[in-house]
Amino acid sequence: MKYETVIGLEVHIELATESKIFCSCSAKFGGEQNDHVCPACCGMPGMLPVVNKHVVDLGMAAGMMLNCHINRTTTFDKKSYYYPDLPCSYQTTQWFSPICVNGTLQIETSKGKKDIRIKQIHMEEDAGKLVHDDWTNTSLVDFNRTSVPLIEIVSQPDLSSAEEVVAYLERLRSLLRFAKVSECRMEQGSMRCDVNLSIRPEGSDKLGVRTEMKNMNSISAITRAIEYEVSRHIDALENGTEELVQETRRWDDIKGKSFAMRNKETAGDYRYFPDPNVMPIVIDDEWFDSVKNALPEFPEIKKAKYIELGLSEYDAGMLSESISLCECFEAAYEVCKSAKEVANWLISDCMNIVNKKQWTVDMLNLDGKSLGMLISLVMEGKVGRTNGKKILEAMFDDSSINPGEYAEQNGFIVSNDTSLIESVIKEVMAQDEKSVTDYKNGKEKALMALFGKCMRQLKGNCDPQLLQKLLIDCINKA
């Protein structure tokens, strides 16, 4: 019998805010254990929550990027369950009136394009983190992550393969990074995925027994887990190896297997009820429009614009993968008016520095106007390419650097003083008479050896074409 896979995803996204959702504690990743904690986020009695407005802004932005309807009145609710890393024994989330509903996300796979329906996006607080010490057989709790703001993006069960799931997650990550909603770094837990999966006979409209795999945090693990679960479900149905039950499972990436954790809860088990401590949030037209107007163009629109400026499809595609690259490119282009030169500097030189610093591309904080000024100096021949790279590295370390002033202060301005250049040439020729003789005997490489020595002595501050002309003239006269 042929089967088809039915998959729905619940994707948890940590929002790019400075502070937590209901208090002023830092929401940044890292730090010493229990360092970003206050009485409000560790569940002390009598501490009332205050909603972080920026969380609502980012929730709306995510919904707009995913073509959702934004509920103009949205409320928070209590989701009751006990777990050691949840200090209040309930999670503040949204159940009755989430901020976004009824969206779509288009994906593209080897089978073509497909629209995946978004059921809802709701805001909620994260739980803490349990740290298990096998050596002492103890479990410790780090509350730093408690009340870090999340959105949960719930899809309809429209996905049917691991390939579609990967395409969905990659497209989702691209859009949310582009809108600066989140860094979506799965290795840091700022993007986590729960996979709800069932199988059914091909052509049937009746859903099979559903299992959920929790907190998947890498694309490769999600792919392997889906393939394993599909195989396990089919084996159970055809060979009776086990009875399928609705449950939550844990994926062990090392063993390549999933293991039962607990029976899958229903909404009734969580006893949702409105949180009386958090007033309903009313989004008026002014607030709605301010978020909408701040959204960037979609990546594919920017890519098309960059191609119109003369960039290759490859270069335009590379730039449009990151909003940081787009913003830097556009600002630099406005200054130097050469799309190709800006693209070359960003994709080659800037990315080399980003990689050396072990940054992600979204961490690029280079001032685009300053980059445009530097490129103009090089294009106009006022600064050599080699020294231009040195200035660029300095700009990464100090964003306040003015390229022109820095070039002046460090002796990087190209000099066309022919008397100075000729004196250096004569000095180099006197030190390397063999290369002079070799060039006169027809060995062209000898000229480049002399050229390189002259350029090094001049510290790159010379017009290469002028240097080559004067060098040949001096050799011919010798």
Secondary structure as the mmCIF struct_conf table of DSSP 4:
data_model
#
loop_
_struct_conf.conf_type_id
_struct_conf.id
_struct_conf.beg_label_comp_id
_struct_conf.beg_label_asym_id
_struct_conf.beg_label_seq_id
_struct_conf.end_label_comp_id
_struct_conf.end_label_asym_id
_struct_conf.end_label_seq_id
STRN STRN1 TYR A 3 GLU A 14
BEND BEND1 GLU A 18 GLU A 18
STRN STRN2 SER A 19 SER A 19
BEND BEND2 ILE A 21 CYS A 25
STRN STRN3 SER A 26 SER A 26
BEND BEND3 PHE A 29 PHE A 29
BEND BEND4 GLU A 32 GLU A 32
TURN_TY1_P TURN_TY1_P1 GLN A 33 ASN A 34
BEND BEND5 HIS A 36 HIS A 36
TURN_TY1_P TURN_TY1_P2 PRO A 39 GLY A 43
TURN_TY1_P TURN_TY1_P3 PRO A 45 GLY A 46
HELX_LH_PP_P HELX_LH_PP_P1 MET A 47 PRO A 49
HELX_RH_AL_P HELX_RH_AL_P1 LYS A 53 MET A 65
TURN_TY1_P TURN_TY1_P4 LEU A 66 ASN A 67
HELX_LH_PP_P HELX_LH_PP_P2 CYS A 68 CYS A 68
STRN STRN4 HIS A 69 ILE A 70
HELX_LH_PP_P HELX_LH_PP_P3 ASN A 71 ASN A 71
BEND BEND6 ARG A 72 ARG A 72
STRN STRN5 THR A 73 THR A 74
STRN STRN6 ASP A 77 SER A 80
TURN_TY1_P TURN_TY1_P5 PRO A 84 ASP A 85
TURN_TY1_P TURN_TY1_P6 PRO A 87 CYS A 88
BEND BEND7 SER A 89 SER A 89
STRN STRN7 TYR A 90 THR A 93
BEND BEND8 TRP A 95 SER A 97
BEND BEND9 ILE A 99 ILE A 99
STRN STRN8 CYS A 100 THR A 109
TURN_TY1_P TURN_TY1_P7 SER A 110 LYS A 111
STRN STRN9 GLY A 112 GLU A 125
STRN STRN10 LYS A 129 ASP A 133
TURN_TY1_P TURN_TY1_P8 ASP A 134 ASN A 137
STRN STRN11 THR A 138 ASP A 142
TURN_TY1_P TURN_TY1_P9 ASN A 144 SER A 147
STRN STRN12 PRO A 149 SER A 155
BEND BEND10 PRO A 157 PRO A 157
STRN STRN13 LEU A 159 LEU A 159
BEND BEND11 SER A 161 SER A 161
HELX_RH_AL_P HELX_RH_AL_P2 ALA A 162 PHE A 178
TURN_TY1_P TURN_TY1_P10 ALA A 179 LYS A 180
BEND BEND12 VAL A 181 VAL A 181
HELX_RH_3T_P HELX_RH_3T_P1 MET A 186 GLN A 188
TURN_TY1_P TURN_TY1_P11 GLY A 189 GLY A 189
BEND BEND13 SER A 190 SER A 190
STRN STRN14 MET A 191 PRO A 201
TURN_TY1_P TURN_TY1_P12 GLU A 202 GLY A 203
BEND BEND14 LYS A 206 LYS A 206
STRN STRN15 THR A 211 MET A 216
HELX_RH_AL_P HELX_RH_AL_P3 ILE A 219 ASN A 239
BEND BEND15 THR A 241 GLU A 242
STRN STRN16 GLU A 247 ASP A 252
TURN_TY1_P TURN_TY1_P13 ASP A 253 GLY A 256
STRN STRN17 LYS A 257 ASN A 263
HELX_LH_PP_P HELX_LH_PP_P4 LYS A 264 GLU A 265
HELX_RH_AL_P HELX_RH_AL_P4 ALA A 267 TYR A 270
TURN_TY1_P TURN_TY1_P14 ARG A 271 ARG A 271
STRN STRN18 PHE A 273 PRO A 274
TURN_TY1_P TURN_TY1_P15 PRO A 276 ASN A 277
BEND BEND16 VAL A 278 VAL A 278
HELX_LH_PP_P HELX_LH_PP_P5 MET A 279 PRO A 280
STRN STRN19 ILE A 281 VAL A 282
HELX_RH_AL_P HELX_RH_AL_P5 ASP A 285 ALA A 294
HELX_LH_PP_P HELX_LH_PP_P6 LEU A 295 PHE A 298
HELX_RH_AL_P HELX_RH_AL_P6 PRO A 299 GLU A 308
TURN_TY1_P TURN_TY1_P16 LEU A 309 GLY A 310
HELX_RH_AL_P HELX_RH_AL_P7 GLU A 313 LEU A 319
TURN_TY1_P TURN_TY1_P17 SER A 320 GLU A 321
HELX_RH_AL_P HELX_RH_AL_P8 ILE A 323 CYS A 336
HELX_RH_AL_P HELX_RH_AL_P9 ALA A 339 ASN A 344
HELX_RH_PI_P HELX_RH_PI_P1 TRP A 345 CYS A 350
HELX_RH_AL_P HELX_RH_AL_P10 MET A 351 LYS A 356
TURN_TY1_P TURN_TY1_P18 LYS A 357 GLN A 358
HELX_RH_3T_P HELX_RH_3T_P2 VAL A 361 MET A 363
HELX_RH_AL_P HELX_RH_AL_P11 GLY A 368 MET A 379
TURN_TY1_P TURN_TY1_P19 GLU A 380 GLY A 381
BEND BEND17 LYS A 382 LYS A 382
STRN STRN20 VAL A 383 VAL A 383
HELX_RH_AL_P HELX_RH_AL_P12 ARG A 385 ASP A 397
TURN_TY1_P TURN_TY1_P20 SER A 399 SER A 400
HELX_RH_AL_P HELX_RH_AL_P13 PRO A 403 GLN A 409
TURN_TY1_P TURN_TY1_P21 ASN A 410 GLY A 411
STRN STRN21 ILE A 413 ILE A 413
HELX_RH_AL_P HELX_RH_AL_P14 THR A 418 GLN A 431
HELX_RH_AL_P HELX_RH_AL_P15 GLU A 433 LYS A 440
TURN_TY1_P TURN_TY1_P22 ASN A 441 GLY A 442
HELX_RH_AL_P HELX_RH_AL_P16 GLU A 444 GLN A 457
TURN_TY1_P TURN_TY1_P23 LEU A 458 GLY A 460
BEND BEND18 CYS A 462 CYS A 462
HELX_RH_AL_P HELX_RH_AL_P17 PRO A 464 LYS A 477
#
